[in-house]
Amino acid sequence: MKNKRHEEILKIINEKNVETQEELCLLLRRAGYDITQATVSRDIKQLNLIKTKSGQSGKQKYIQEKVQKTELSDKLVRVLQDSIVSMEDAQNILVIKTVSGMAMAAAAAIDSLNIKEIVGSIAGDDTIMCVVKDVKQMKFVMDTIGGICYKAYT
């Protein structure tokens, strides 16, 4: 039922300029869905809908945000969780220690995150060096990677 409702929501926002959740609720009810505003609000989050200006009128409408970061597969998350031992910053270079032989796999997983603050990374056997654009962005990068790993780092 939820998948069909999501398909209907995407169909509606692609065909009409929907400005509000209330308007989307009304259109879904007309399409035969018994829906509440709270459910529509959750659907909007799950579908990554955002508001943008529609054409020259300046009015807003819902569109589906094209997510730049690809969703991490369970396998990539496991690679990061199982391989990263520690992280330490040295100015704008993030040094990541991994289990022996896992640095290349972990570096590939980090690259798949498409963290725009990382300029590039180099992997050896058990060490990854990531160059971060700016020292000020290091905490964000470390928090992002550390948040996926659920591991403490120094």
MOSULWO-V380629 format. One record per backbone hydrogen bond with DSSP energy under -1.0 kcal/mol. NH is the residue of the N-H (numbers start at 1). CO is the residue of the C=O. If there is no record, write none. Layout:
# MOSULWO-V380629
nh: <NH & NH>
co: <CO & CO>
This chain:
# MOSULWO-V380629
nh: <5 & 6 & 7 & 8 & 9 & 10 & 11 & 12 & 13 & 14 & 15 & 16 & 18 & 24 & 25 & 26 & 27 & 28 & 29 & 30 & 31 & 32 & 33 & 40 & 41 & 42 & 43 & 44 & 45 & 46 & 47 & 48 & 49 & 50 & 52 & 54 & 61 & 62 & 63 & 65 & 77 & 78 & 79 & 80 & 81 & 82 & 83 & 84 & 85 & 86 & 88 & 90 & 93 & 94 & 95 & 96 & 97 & 98 & 99 & 102 & 103 & 106 & 107 & 108 & 109 & 110 & 111 & 112 & 113 & 114 & 118 & 119 & 122 & 124 & 128 & 129 & 130 & 131 & 132 & 133 & 137 & 138 & 141 & 142 & 143 & 144 & 145 & 146 & 147 & 148 & 149 & 150>
co: <1 & 2 & 3 & 4 & 5 & 6 & 7 & 8 & 9 & 10 & 11 & 12 & 16 & 20 & 21 & 22 & 23 & 24 & 25 & 26 & 27 & 29 & 28 & 36 & 37 & 38 & 39 & 40 & 41 & 42 & 43 & 45 & 44 & 63 & 61 & 59 & 52 & 18 & 50 & 48 & 73 & 74 & 75 & 76 & 77 & 78 & 79 & 80 & 97 & 97 & 95 & 93 & 90 & 130 & 88 & 128 & 86 & 126 & 83 & 99 & 125 & 102 & 103 & 104 & 105 & 106 & 107 & 108 & 110 & 111 & 115 & 131 & 129 & 127 & 96 & 122 & 94 & 120 & 92 & 117 & 134 & 135 & 137 & 138 & 139 & 140 & 141 & 142 & 143 & 144 & 145 & 146>
